[in-house]
Amino acid sequence: MPGVRVEKLCTDPELYIIRVDDDQIKYFEAAWYIPEGITYNSYILKLDNAVVLFDTTKAEYTDIFLEALRGIVDPKEITHIIVHHTEPDHSGALPKILEENGYRAQVIGTAFARNLLQGFYGEKVVENFKVVKDGEELKIGGKTFRFITVPWLHWPDTMITYVVEDKLIFSCDAGGGYSIPETIDDSDEEVVRRYLPYVAKYIVTVIGHYHKYIVQNINKLKNLGIVEEARMILPGHGLAWCKNPKRIFEYYESVGAGVPEKDKVLVIYDSMYGFVERRIEIVLDELKKLGKKPVVYRFTDKEAPAVSDILGEIPSAEALVIGASTYEAEIHPRIRYTLYEIVDKANYEKPVLIVGAFGWGGVAGRKIETIITRSKFDHVATVESKGYPSREDEEKLREAVRKLVEWIG
């Protein structure tokens, strides 16, 4: 069952998190398989003569969100609602909250956000909307609120809020991750260790198409000096970063840049009747002999991993091995779909070895080559042959693995 957690993050200023834990969702954005679930984080800041709500929650959880909100403040007392990003997992409850508020609150966001909210929820929601520009500052409740646009993290409307005096960064999707962590913040290192792979998965599936903007926008924030001095970084999903706030942006930057883990090689393959699998066994044996640590995802008649999990592994891989059967004069459909998502969401300059097997005509290898050569990935070699691999095929595979490892350097 979905739950709500409310915690006071600090007393000076008086800051609360309202976290809706969505354990019912299975496919984020109706695309990405996330059995681990996700949280939707909203924040309340109580100031002198002002109550500021930062983002809301998904529409289907409006009632439990409002119940939690009323435990902190009467909705009619909210003076400002800051909309960092209009995607409905953060804005879905906004119409009802404004209704409960009597439309007293000023809604703040970018011009793009105003247009999107109007389209999603109608004119009433934006009647009292304040458009802010990049770098603009407003005085609210005796505090300075600076609004910084970070477009394409992950929609064009996205901004963050920096509360200058208290060094608080409200970052919405930037800094978020999948899963429902046991703790609210990053104070438990073991929780953080388990959580970070879900952050990588989130980054690639949600923001991956625009991953170059991750590095650009974080550099922008660094140059403003706010990342280093931040007291807290408060995302719209997952952990709040209170102990070591800059760590989450450093991690985002690493994933955005595709910084590899030493010796990690990602191996993805299908095998209908064991012919590709035998080839991959040879590849794995050679990789291990050369000191590499393969991470393997296989599509067989007994298993089909989530493509979202595969995508989350790519930024930290030194290299990829793609194994595929020729299927109806095409790439096996599971691998074909996975490849298209890799090129769209996780397009990095990493070396790729292609391994293929066929019955009466080899097509998959050449078609994968075409996809790879049109991407940022580097094609190292293709080893494709008929049926069960011969001793000659085995030597070609081992030689190709050695070439891949030399390419890594």
C-alpha positions as CSV (number, residue, x, y, z in Angstrom):
1,M,0.0,0.0,0.0
2,P,1.2,3.5,-0.7
3,G,2.3,5.4,2.4
4,V,3.2,8.9,3.4
5,R,6.2,9.9,5.6
6,V,6.4,13.3,7.1
7,E,9.6,14.5,8.9
8,K,11.0,17.7,10.0
9,L,14.4,18.1,8.3
10,C,15.5,21.1,10.3
11,T,14.1,23.7,12.8
12,D,16.0,26.7,11.6
13,P,14.4,27.3,9.2
14,E,11.3,25.1,9.9
15,L,11.5,22.7,7.0
16,Y,9.4,19.5,6.5
17,I,9.4,16.8,3.9
18,I,6.2,15.0,2.8
19,R,7.2,11.8,1.0
20,V,4.7,9.7,-0.8
21,D,6.0,6.1,-1.1
22,D,4.6,4.6,-4.3
23,D,4.9,0.8,-4.0
24,Q,2.1,0.2,-6.5
25,I,3.8,1.6,-9.6
26,K,5.4,-1.0,-12.0
27,Y,6.3,1.0,-15.1
28,F,7.5,4.6,-14.6
29,E,6.3,6.8,-17.4
30,A,4.5,3.6,-18.6
31,A,7.9,2.5,-19.9
32,W,10.5,1.6,-17.3
33,Y,10.0,-1.4,-15.1
34,I,10.6,-0.4,-11.5
35,P,9.5,-3.1,-9.1
36,E,11.6,-1.2,-6.5
37,G,9.0,1.6,-6.5
38,I,9.6,5.4,-6.3
39,T,8.9,8.3,-3.9
40,Y,7.4,11.7,-4.6
41,N,9.0,14.3,-2.4
42,S,7.4,17.6,-1.5
43,Y,8.7,20.1,1.0
44,I,7.1,22.7,3.3
45,L,9.1,25.7,4.5
46,K,7.4,27.8,7.3
47,L,8.8,31.3,7.5
48,D,7.8,34.7,9.0
49,N,4.4,35.6,7.4
50,A,4.9,33.0,4.6
51,V,4.4,29.2,4.1
52,V,6.1,27.9,0.9
53,L,5.2,24.5,-0.7
54,F,7.8,23.1,-3.0
55,D,6.0,20.8,-5.6
56,T,3.1,18.5,-4.9
57,T,2.6,14.8,-5.8
58,K,0.9,12.5,-8.3
59,A,-2.8,13.0,-8.7
60,E,-3.9,9.6,-7.5
61,Y,-2.3,10.3,-4.1
62,T,-3.8,13.7,-3.6
63,D,-6.0,12.7,-0.7
64,I,-3.2,11.1,1.4
65,F,-0.9,13.9,0.5
66,L,-3.5,16.5,1.7
67,E,-4.0,14.6,5.0
68,A,-0.3,14.7,5.6
69,L,-0.1,18.4,4.6
70,R,-2.8,19.3,7.1
71,G,-0.7,17.7,9.8
72,I,1.8,20.5,9.2
73,V,-0.2,23.5,8.1
74,D,-3.7,24.5,7.1
75,P,-3.7,24.5,3.2
76,K,-5.3,28.0,3.4
77,E,-2.1,29.3,5.1
78,I,0.1,28.4,2.1
79,T,1.3,31.7,0.5
80,H,3.5,30.4,-2.3
81,I,3.7,27.1,-4.3
82,I,7.0,26.7,-6.3
83,V,6.7,24.4,-9.3
84,H,10.1,23.2,-10.3
85,H,8.9,20.8,-13.0
86,T,5.4,20.3,-14.2
87,E,5.5,16.5,-15.0
88,P,2.3,15.2,-13.3
89,D,4.1,13.0,-10.8
90,H,5.1,16.4,-9.2
91,S,2.2,18.6,-10.2
92,G,-0.8,16.2,-10.3
93,A,-2.2,17.3,-6.9
94,L,-1.8,21.0,-7.6
95,P,-5.4,21.8,-8.7
96,K,-6.9,20.2,-5.6
97,I,-4.4,21.9,-3.3
98,L,-5.1,25.3,-4.9
99,E,-8.8,24.6,-4.4
100,E,-8.3,23.8,-0.8
101,N,-6.1,26.9,-0.5
102,G,-8.8,29.1,-1.9
103,Y,-6.4,30.1,-4.7
104,R,-4.6,32.5,-2.3
105,A,-1.1,31.1,-3.0
106,Q,1.1,32.6,-5.7
107,V,2.3,29.8,-8.0
108,I,6.0,30.3,-9.1
109,G,7.8,28.8,-12.0
110,T,9.2,29.3,-15.5
111,A,7.3,30.7,-18.4
112,F,7.4,27.2,-19.9
113,A,6.0,25.8,-16.7
114,R,3.1,28.2,-16.8
115,N,2.2,27.1,-20.3
116,L,2.4,23.4,-19.5
117,L,0.3,23.8,-16.3
118,Q,-2.4,25.7,-18.2
119,G,-2.5,22.9,-20.8
120,F,-2.6,20.2,-18.2
121,Y,-5.1,21.6,-15.7
122,G,-6.7,24.7,-17.2
123,E,-6.7,28.5,-16.8
124,K,-7.7,28.5,-13.1
125,V,-4.4,26.9,-12.0
126,V,-2.3,29.7,-13.5
127,E,-4.5,32.8,-12.6
128,N,-2.1,33.8,-9.9
129,F,1.2,32.6,-11.5
130,K,4.5,34.4,-11.2
131,V,6.9,33.8,-14.0
132,V,10.5,33.9,-12.9
133,K,13.6,34.1,-15.1
134,D,17.0,32.4,-14.8
135,G,18.8,33.9,-11.8
136,E,15.9,36.0,-10.6
137,E,15.5,36.5,-6.9
138,L,12.4,37.1,-4.8
139,K,12.1,38.0,-1.1
140,I,9.7,35.6,0.6
141,G,9.2,35.5,4.4
142,G,12.4,37.4,5.0
143,K,14.4,34.9,2.9
144,T,16.0,35.3,-0.6
145,F,14.8,32.7,-3.1
146,R,17.0,32.4,-6.2
147,F,15.5,30.6,-9.2
148,I,18.0,28.9,-11.6
149,T,16.8,27.2,-14.8
150,V,18.2,23.8,-15.6
151,P,16.5,22.9,-18.9
152,W,16.3,19.3,-20.0
153,L,16.7,17.9,-16.5
154,H,14.6,16.6,-17.8
155,W,11.9,18.8,-19.4
156,P,12.5,22.3,-20.8
157,D,10.5,23.8,-17.9
158,T,12.8,22.7,-15.2
159,M,14.4,25.0,-12.6
160,I,15.8,24.7,-9.1
161,T,15.3,27.0,-6.1
162,Y,18.2,28.1,-3.9
163,V,17.3,29.7,-0.5
164,V,20.3,31.9,-0.1
165,E,20.5,32.5,3.6
166,D,20.0,28.9,4.5
167,K,21.9,27.3,1.6
168,L,19.1,25.0,0.6
169,I,18.8,23.6,-2.9
170,F,15.3,22.3,-4.0
171,S,16.2,20.4,-7.1
172,C,13.1,18.2,-8.1
173,D,14.1,15.6,-10.7
174,A,17.8,16.6,-10.6
175,G,19.3,14.5,-7.8
176,G,16.4,12.0,-7.7
177,G,16.4,8.2,-8.0
178,Y,14.1,5.2,-8.0
179,S,13.3,3.0,-5.0
180,I,11.8,3.6,-1.6
181,P,14.7,4.1,0.8
182,E,14.4,3.0,4.4
183,T,15.6,6.4,5.6
184,I,14.5,9.9,4.6
185,D,18.0,11.2,4.2
186,D,21.6,10.1,3.4
187,S,22.7,9.7,7.1
188,D,23.0,5.9,6.8
189,E,25.9,4.9,4.5
190,E,24.6,1.4,3.9
191,V,21.2,2.8,2.7
192,V,23.1,5.1,0.4
193,R,25.2,2.3,-1.0
194,R,22.1,0.3,-1.9
195,Y,20.3,3.3,-3.2
196,L,22.8,4.7,-5.7
197,P,22.4,2.0,-8.4
198,Y,18.7,3.0,-8.5
199,V,19.9,6.6,-9.0
200,A,21.9,5.5,-12.0
201,K,19.0,3.6,-13.4
202,Y,16.8,6.7,-12.9
203,I,19.2,9.0,-14.5
204,V,19.6,6.9,-17.7
205,T,15.9,6.0,-18.2
206,V,14.5,9.5,-17.3
207,I,17.2,12.0,-18.3
208,G,19.5,9.8,-20.4
209,H,18.3,11.2,-23.8
210,Y,19.6,14.6,-22.5
211,H,22.6,13.3,-20.5
212,K,24.9,15.9,-21.9
213,Y,22.8,18.6,-20.1
214,I,23.5,16.9,-16.8
215,V,27.2,17.9,-16.9
216,Q,26.4,21.3,-18.4
217,N,23.8,22.2,-15.8
218,I,25.8,20.9,-12.8
219,N,28.8,22.9,-14.0
220,K,26.5,25.9,-14.2
221,L,25.5,25.4,-10.5
222,K,29.1,24.8,-9.5
223,N,30.1,28.0,-11.2
224,L,27.5,29.8,-9.2
225,G,29.2,28.4,-6.0
226,I,26.0,26.9,-4.6
227,V,26.9,23.2,-4.9
228,E,30.0,23.4,-2.7
229,E,28.3,25.5,0.0
230,A,24.9,23.7,0.0
231,R,23.6,22.7,3.4
232,M,21.0,20.4,1.8
233,I,20.0,19.2,-1.6
234,L,16.4,18.2,-1.7
235,P,15.2,16.3,-4.7
236,G,11.7,15.3,-5.8
237,H,12.4,11.5,-5.6
238,G,14.4,9.3,-3.2
239,L,16.7,10.5,-0.5
240,A,17.1,14.0,0.8
241,W,20.8,14.8,0.9
242,C,21.5,16.4,4.3
243,K,24.7,14.8,5.5
244,N,26.8,15.1,2.3
245,P,24.7,17.1,-0.1
246,K,27.2,17.6,-2.9
247,R,27.7,13.8,-3.2
248,I,24.5,13.4,-5.2
249,F,25.4,16.0,-7.8
250,E,28.9,14.5,-8.1
251,Y,27.2,11.1,-8.7
252,Y,24.9,12.7,-11.3
253,E,27.9,14.2,-13.0
254,S,29.7,10.9,-13.1
255,V,26.8,9.1,-14.6
256,G,26.1,11.9,-17.1
257,A,29.7,11.8,-18.2
258,G,29.8,7.9,-18.4
259,V,32.7,7.6,-16.0
260,P,33.5,3.8,-15.9
261,E,34.3,1.5,-13.1
262,K,37.6,-0.2,-13.5
263,D,37.4,-3.6,-15.3
264,K,33.6,-3.6,-15.6
265,V,32.4,-5.0,-19.0
266,L,28.7,-5.2,-19.7
267,V,27.6,-8.3,-21.6
268,I,24.1,-8.4,-23.1
269,Y,22.9,-11.3,-25.3
270,D,20.0,-13.4,-26.4
271,S,20.2,-17.1,-26.9
272,M,17.2,-19.1,-28.3
273,Y,18.8,-22.6,-28.4
274,G,22.3,-22.1,-26.8
275,F,24.4,-21.2,-29.9
276,V,24.9,-17.5,-28.9
277,E,25.2,-18.6,-25.2
278,R,28.1,-20.9,-26.0
279,R,29.9,-18.1,-27.8
280,I,29.3,-15.8,-24.8
281,E,30.7,-18.4,-22.5
282,I,34.0,-18.2,-24.5
283,V,33.9,-14.4,-24.3
284,L,33.3,-14.4,-20.6
285,D,36.2,-16.9,-20.0
286,E,38.6,-14.7,-22.0
287,L,37.4,-11.5,-20.2
288,K,38.0,-13.1,-16.8
289,K,41.5,-14.4,-17.9
290,L,42.3,-10.8,-18.8
291,G,41.2,-9.5,-15.4
292,K,37.9,-8.0,-16.4
293,K,34.7,-8.3,-14.3
294,P,31.8,-9.0,-16.7
295,V,28.2,-8.0,-15.7
296,V,25.8,-10.2,-17.7
297,Y,22.2,-9.8,-18.8
298,R,20.7,-12.6,-20.9
299,F,17.5,-13.1,-22.8
300,T,16.7,-16.8,-23.0
301,D,13.6,-19.1,-22.9
302,K,13.7,-18.8,-19.1
303,E,14.6,-15.1,-18.4
304,A,14.1,-11.6,-19.8
305,P,15.8,-8.9,-17.8
306,A,14.3,-5.4,-17.6
307,V,15.8,-3.1,-20.2
308,S,15.7,-0.3,-17.5
309,D,18.1,-2.4,-15.4
310,I,20.4,-2.9,-18.4
311,L,20.4,0.9,-19.1
312,G,21.4,1.7,-15.6
313,E,24.6,-0.4,-16.0
314,I,25.9,1.3,-19.1
315,P,27.4,4.6,-17.8
316,S,29.8,2.8,-15.4
317,A,30.9,0.1,-17.9
318,E,34.3,0.3,-19.6
319,A,33.0,-1.6,-22.6
320,L,30.0,-3.6,-24.0
321,V,29.6,-7.0,-25.6
322,I,26.4,-7.5,-27.6
323,G,25.5,-11.0,-28.5
324,A,22.6,-11.6,-30.9
325,S,20.9,-14.3,-32.9
326,T,19.7,-13.6,-36.4
327,Y,15.9,-13.9,-36.2
328,E,13.7,-13.6,-39.4
329,A,16.4,-11.8,-41.3
330,E,16.7,-9.3,-38.4
331,I,18.3,-8.8,-35.0
332,H,16.6,-10.9,-32.3
333,P,13.7,-8.6,-31.2
334,R,14.7,-8.5,-27.6
335,I,18.2,-7.3,-28.5
336,R,16.9,-5.0,-31.2
337,Y,14.7,-3.1,-28.7
338,T,17.4,-3.0,-26.1
339,L,19.9,-1.6,-28.6
340,Y,17.5,1.2,-29.7
341,E,17.0,2.2,-26.1
342,I,20.7,2.1,-25.4
343,V,21.5,4.3,-28.4
344,D,18.7,6.7,-27.4
345,K,19.2,6.8,-23.6
346,A,22.8,5.8,-22.9
347,N,24.8,6.9,-26.0
348,Y,28.4,7.0,-24.7
349,E,31.8,6.8,-26.3
350,K,32.5,3.2,-25.2
351,P,33.9,0.3,-27.2
352,V,31.6,-2.5,-28.4
353,L,32.3,-6.1,-29.4
354,I,29.5,-7.8,-31.4
355,V,29.0,-11.5,-31.3
356,G,26.4,-13.3,-33.5
357,A,25.1,-16.7,-34.4
358,F,22.8,-17.8,-37.3
359,G,21.2,-20.8,-38.9
360,W,21.1,-20.3,-42.6
361,G,22.0,-16.6,-43.0
362,G,23.8,-14.1,-40.9
363,V,22.2,-10.7,-40.7
364,A,22.2,-9.6,-37.0
365,G,25.9,-8.7,-36.8
366,R,25.8,-6.4,-39.8
367,K,22.6,-4.7,-38.6
368,I,24.0,-4.2,-35.1
369,E,27.2,-2.7,-36.7
370,T,25.0,-0.2,-38.6
371,I,23.3,0.9,-35.3
372,I,26.6,1.2,-33.5
373,T,28.5,3.1,-36.2
374,R,25.7,5.7,-36.2
375,S,26.0,6.2,-32.5
376,K,28.8,7.5,-30.2
377,F,29.9,3.9,-29.4
378,D,33.1,2.6,-31.0
379,H,32.8,-0.6,-33.0
380,V,35.8,-2.8,-32.2
381,A,35.0,-6.1,-34.0
382,T,32.2,-8.4,-35.1
383,V,32.5,-12.2,-34.8
384,E,29.5,-14.0,-36.3
385,S,29.2,-17.5,-37.6
386,K,26.9,-20.4,-38.2
387,G,25.5,-22.8,-35.7
388,Y,27.6,-24.2,-32.9
389,P,31.0,-22.4,-32.7
390,S,34.0,-24.3,-34.2
391,R,37.5,-24.2,-32.8
392,E,38.3,-21.5,-35.4
393,D,35.3,-19.5,-34.2
394,E,36.5,-19.8,-30.6
395,E,40.0,-18.4,-31.5
396,K,38.3,-15.5,-33.4
397,L,36.2,-14.8,-30.3
398,R,39.2,-14.8,-28.0
399,E,41.2,-12.6,-30.3
400,A,38.3,-10.2,-30.5
401,V,38.1,-10.0,-26.7
402,R,41.8,-9.3,-26.5
403,K,41.3,-6.5,-29.1
404,L,38.5,-5.1,-26.9
405,V,40.6,-5.1,-23.8
406,E,43.5,-3.4,-25.7
407,W,41.0,-0.8,-26.8
408,I,40.0,-0.1,-23.2
409,G,43.7,0.4,-22.4
